[in-house]
Amino acid sequence: MNSLKGSRRTRLAVAAVLALLALSGCSSPNIGTGESSGAVAPANENLTVQSSSTPTEHPDIPAASPTPSGQEWADEKVNAWVDNSGIKSVKGFLYPYNLINSWDSPKAGHLRLFIDDSYEFNRDGMSQHFETATDELRIMGLVMFESIGDDSPELETVDIATEDGFRSGSYSRSRTGADPSDLDAWADEKYVQWLDAMNDTYESFCGFTIKKLEQYRECLPTDPHAYVGSVEAPAEGELVVTLSPGEWQDNTYDTDTMRGVDFVASNMMLKINSKAFATEAVESLTVVVDGTDESGTEKWSE
C-alpha cells in the first residue's frame, strides 16, 4: 500500500493564502489552486460600520451570549475576524471585503454578511471565464471560515449577499448532525461534506449544481473522484473509499507520475477537512479500486 502523508500545515498554508486574499482585496482565486488573483489599494481603516441592529465599532463589541445566534453572537464572529486580520474594522479589508456594511444571525450557527450594492464582480479581471459572482462571494465566506472556524465549532454557515439580494454566495460546513460514534452515519456525513466541497469548486465550471456524483461524472468523466462507489468508516476518524473501474483509469488523472488513488486520497481528505471542525476531521483516508489490489492512503496530522 502506498502511503502519503498530509499535514495540518497544508491546511494552514491554504488558510494563509486565503487570509491574504481578504487583506489584499482579491476576488476569486483560481478555483482549486489557492492562487491569489491580484491586489487592490486598502480602504480607510478608521471607518466604522454599523451592524443590522446595534452599532458595531471595533473593539467595543460586547461579549457574545452563550447562545450561538443573535446580534451579539454575529458581532463576536465579525469582531474575531477583524482581530485575526490585524485591522480596526471591516473597512480595513480590501476590495470587495471592505464593502461589508452589516451582519446578523437569523438562526443558530448561521451568519449573514451584507455588502454594498456597488459590488462589482471580477473588478480586478482575474477570475476565470466560467466563474461568477457566486464564486467570489462564496470565497469570502471561506476566507472567514479559515480565519475563525477553528475557534468557532458552532459556526455552520456564512452567507454573503448584496443588500438588494441580487447577488449572493454561501459557504457551509455541511454537517448532517451525525453522531461520531455511529460510524455509518459519520461516513455518510463525510461524503456529504466532500460532495458539497466539490460543488463549491466545480459548480460554475460544470454549469450546474452538483448534488449527485453522477452529475459530476457527466462533467468530468476522466476524474477518478467521479467514480466513488462507497465510503465506509472502519474505525473512528478513518475512511475507506472504494473507486469503481472506469474511464478515469490510465487517463488524465491516473498516470505514472500521479496515480488516481493517490490523487483522490489527498484531495478528498483536504476537501472534507476544509469543511469539518478540527475534532471532526478525517485522520486517515484510504482509497482502493474495486476488483484490484491498488490502493493509496493519506494521513492527516496536526
KAHURA-V382070 format. One record per backbone hydrogen bond with DSSP energy under -1.0 kcal/mol. CO is the residue of the C=O (numbers start at 1). NH is the residue of the N-H. E is the energy in kcal/mol with one decimal. If there is no record, write none. Layout:
BEGIN
co=CO nh=NH e=E
co=CO nh=NH e=E
END
This chain:
BEGIN
co=2 nh=297 e=-1.8
co=7 nh=10 e=-1.2
co=8 nh=12 e=-2.4
co=9 nh=13 e=-2.4
co=10 nh=14 e=-2.0
co=11 nh=15 e=-2.6
co=12 nh=16 e=-2.5
co=13 nh=17 e=-2.1
co=14 nh=18 e=-2.6
co=15 nh=19 e=-2.8
co=16 nh=20 e=-2.1
co=17 nh=21 e=-1.6
co=18 nh=22 e=-1.6
co=19 nh=23 e=-1.8
co=20 nh=24 e=-1.7
co=21 nh=26 e=-2.1
co=22 nh=94 e=-1.6
co=24 nh=40 e=-1.9
co=30 nh=33 e=-2.5
co=30 nh=34 e=-1.2
co=44 nh=47 e=-1.2
co=54 nh=51 e=-1.3
co=57 nh=60 e=-2.1
co=67 nh=69 e=-2.5
co=68 nh=109 e=-2.9
co=70 nh=74 e=-2.2
co=71 nh=75 e=-2.8
co=72 nh=76 e=-2.3
co=73 nh=77 e=-2.1
co=74 nh=78 e=-2.2
co=75 nh=79 e=-2.8
co=76 nh=80 e=-2.3
co=77 nh=81 e=-1.9
co=78 nh=82 e=-2.5
co=79 nh=83 e=-2.7
co=80 nh=84 e=-2.7
co=81 nh=85 e=-1.3
co=82 nh=87 e=-1.6
co=83 nh=86 e=-1.5
co=89 nh=92 e=-2.3
co=90 nh=93 e=-1.5
co=94 nh=97 e=-1.4
co=96 nh=99 e=-1.9
co=97 nh=100 e=-1.5
co=99 nh=116 e=-1.9
co=102 nh=114 e=-3.0
co=103 nh=52 e=-1.7
co=104 nh=112 e=-3.0
co=107 nh=110 e=-2.2
co=109 nh=156 e=-3.0
co=109 nh=157 e=-1.8
co=111 nh=159 e=-2.9
co=112 nh=104 e=-1.9
co=113 nh=161 e=-2.2
co=114 nh=101 e=-3.0
co=114 nh=102 e=-1.4
co=115 nh=163 e=-1.9
co=116 nh=119 e=-1.8
co=122 nh=125 e=-1.3
co=128 nh=131 e=-1.6
co=132 nh=136 e=-1.7
co=133 nh=137 e=-2.7
co=134 nh=138 e=-2.3
co=135 nh=139 e=-2.3
co=136 nh=140 e=-1.1
co=137 nh=141 e=-1.5
co=138 nh=142 e=-2.2
co=139 nh=143 e=-2.8
co=140 nh=144 e=-1.9
co=141 nh=145 e=-2.3
co=142 nh=146 e=-2.7
co=143 nh=147 e=-1.2
co=144 nh=148 e=-2.5
co=145 nh=149 e=-3.0
co=148 nh=151 e=-1.2
co=149 nh=152 e=-1.4
co=152 nh=155 e=-1.7
co=156 nh=173 e=-2.6
co=157 nh=111 e=-2.7
co=158 nh=171 e=-2.3
co=159 nh=113 e=-3.1
co=160 nh=169 e=-2.5
co=161 nh=115 e=-2.5
co=162 nh=165 e=-2.1
co=167 nh=162 e=-2.4
co=169 nh=160 e=-3.0
co=171 nh=158 e=-2.8
co=179 nh=182 e=-2.2
co=181 nh=183 e=-1.1
co=182 nh=186 e=-2.7
co=183 nh=187 e=-2.4
co=184 nh=188 e=-2.0
co=185 nh=189 e=-2.1
co=186 nh=190 e=-2.1
co=187 nh=191 e=-2.0
co=188 nh=192 e=-2.3
co=189 nh=193 e=-2.6
co=190 nh=194 e=-2.4
co=191 nh=195 e=-2.7
co=192 nh=196 e=-2.2
co=193 nh=197 e=-2.0
co=194 nh=198 e=-2.2
co=195 nh=199 e=-2.0
co=196 nh=200 e=-2.3
co=197 nh=201 e=-1.6
co=198 nh=202 e=-2.8
co=199 nh=203 e=-2.3
co=202 nh=206 e=-3.0
co=203 nh=207 e=-1.8
co=203 nh=208 e=-1.1
co=212 nh=216 e=-1.1
co=213 nh=217 e=-2.3
co=214 nh=218 e=-1.7
co=215 nh=219 e=-1.3
co=216 nh=220 e=-3.0
co=220 nh=223 e=-1.6
co=223 nh=226 e=-1.7
co=224 nh=227 e=-2.0
co=225 nh=228 e=-1.2
co=227 nh=244 e=-2.9
co=230 nh=242 e=-2.3
co=232 nh=240 e=-2.9
co=235 nh=238 e=-2.1
co=237 nh=283 e=-2.7
co=237 nh=284 e=-1.8
co=239 nh=286 e=-2.5
co=240 nh=232 e=-2.4
co=241 nh=288 e=-2.7
co=242 nh=229 e=-3.6
co=242 nh=230 e=-1.3
co=243 nh=290 e=-2.8
co=246 nh=249 e=-1.7
co=248 nh=251 e=-1.3
co=251 nh=254 e=-1.9
co=258 nh=255 e=-2.8
co=259 nh=263 e=-2.3
co=260 nh=264 e=-2.4
co=261 nh=265 e=-2.2
co=262 nh=266 e=-2.4
co=263 nh=267 e=-2.3
co=264 nh=268 e=-2.8
co=265 nh=269 e=-1.5
co=266 nh=270 e=-2.0
co=267 nh=271 e=-2.3
co=268 nh=272 e=-2.4
co=269 nh=273 e=-2.7
co=270 nh=274 e=-1.1
co=272 nh=275 e=-1.2
co=272 nh=276 e=-2.3
co=277 nh=280 e=-2.5
co=278 nh=281 e=-1.3
co=283 nh=300 e=-2.8
co=284 nh=239 e=-2.5
co=285 nh=298 e=-2.6
co=286 nh=241 e=-3.3
co=287 nh=296 e=-1.9
co=288 nh=243 e=-3.1
co=289 nh=292 e=-2.2
co=294 nh=289 e=-1.4
co=295 nh=2 e=-1.0
co=296 nh=287 e=-3.2
co=297 nh=4 e=-3.4
co=298 nh=285 e=-2.5
co=299 nh=6 e=-2.4
co=301 nh=8 e=-2.6
END
